[in-house]
Amino acid sequence: MNAQISPSLPLSLLVAAALAGCTTLGPDYQAPAPRAPAAYASPAATAGAELQRDWWRMFGDAQLDALQARALQAAPTLAAAAARIERARAVLGATRADGLPRLDVGASETGLRTSARAVTTPVLGGQAVSFEGWQTAVQANLGWEIDLWGRVKRQAEVAQAQLDAATLDAAAARVALTADVAAAYWQWRALADEAAALQRVHDSRAKAFRVAQTRFDAGASTLQDLERVRAELAAADADLADLPRRQALALNQLAALTGQGAAELRLQASPLAAPPPVRAGLPSELLQRRPDLAQSLAQLHAATAQVGIAEAAFYPAIRLTGSFGYQSKDLSDLVSAPARLYNFGPGISLPLFEGGRNRANLAGARAQVDESLAAFRGRMLQALREVDDALAELQGRAAVVDAQRRTLASAGQALAVARSRYEQGAVGYLDVTEAERTPLAAERALAQLRGAQWAATAQLVKALGGGWGGSGN
């Protein structure tokens, strides 16, 4: 008589499918309130450019555009972030597969001989009977865990949140990289402006020293006057000699960020004007602007889902297993009704004693949620501080630039008067060089301040998320 598969088995599968996922343990993720103030501590520009994803294009600098393109292509940090995304995507695919039935097919051919001395050896006519020969089998195996408590669903939720976090980590790395490239480039240009101003200071001090030397040789001035002018020239020499080191450091940083050697960089310096204003928006918009804040929320989401996984460990696990195939000593009769075999049935396991492991895992998962929430709030506070720092830096530098401009204007007028009097023979040339000191120093200070303004602009762009969450993304 041939064995038949029970007609109740499909019904069992339908019932199992209906039960699967009917309960999901653990808390559902809810994004926490950002707790942002109504406005930044420092005045923020209400007008100005809105950051886009390729925010650096707003400055219309072809050199900067080329450097950013090179950095985005060559940066190891972005390559590593892209690899982490692919790894997280693979984990998500494997996790989703855990919720589906598993089916595998195998075949075997086995040579065997039963023992004539074993307890289970059959006896026929008072003689032990052993069997010897070859056996061929083809069999399909099916396994499926019924996700009765939502454990597999929560695992997929964790994997999806981790993929989101990896994607946002890559976005944050892109923001940081492009802001650092711009900051290094603007620092290099500011140093070029400072070098030009400092060269004018040095030339003025050198000319003053020649005049002072001539006057001293003629007995028209004292040694003290000569040494004072010599000390000023030496100070200008020292400042000028230190500039190549500072320029090289800025260039080296720029080269490293763009994945090339410093000797390969071919840049043309042009004077820096005032940076254009960047609209900072409201503190409440930071959550949509900064990818690192969104990444922190994705990590909180993953931690929340882990609680459900830990809770599911306290409940029974139900698995459906089965197999169907053929087994025969003769290959010619393998695929035939008499050679058919199957088994099917549910299995259940219930944890009774785990030595406190499950409770410890649940406590750890809940603590991870608290830690992730605290980390998000801390990162939010840090983000607010970074924007406020950049705005304060921009506001403070603008005020100093305005004062320095007034100084330069007044000193320029004083220099014009000194030159006019020198041409009339009323004063000596040393009085002219003395009058040059203030405007030349103001020019150098303005170059430094302009560089600080652009550095603060890069800092603000980075603090605002570099256009990650802005329009046009």
PyMOL commands that set and color helices and strands:
alter all, ss='L'
color gray80, all
select helices_A, chain A and resi 8-19+55-59+62-74+76-97+151-217+223-257+262-264+283-289+291-312+331-333+337-339+357-423+429-463
alter helices_A, ss='H'
color red, helices_A
select strands_A, chain A and resi 102-113+123-124+127-128+132-146+317-328+340-349
alter strands_A, ss='S'
color yellow, strands_A
deselect
rebuild
show_as cartoon
